[in-house]
């Protein structure tokens, strides 16, 4: 997963907008390229992920306090 924090700015990062328009992506894991599909976590799934993220990286909670937008949590699901 990746977080579209943009440091708490009022708009999403451009890459989040791009993923919404075209969710097919490539990711590199251990120098190997993998196809993946991006989706924005919502509802209870996002809430649970966000709680874990902010516990590990408190800066994300600070970024959220700087903006009224909900900071997107993007799940990258590897293609099989």
Secondary structure, 3 states (H helix, E strand, C coil): CEEECHHHCCCCCHHHHHHHHCCEEEEEECCEEEEEEEEECCHHHHHHHHHHHHHHCCHHHHHHHCCCCCCEEEEEEECC
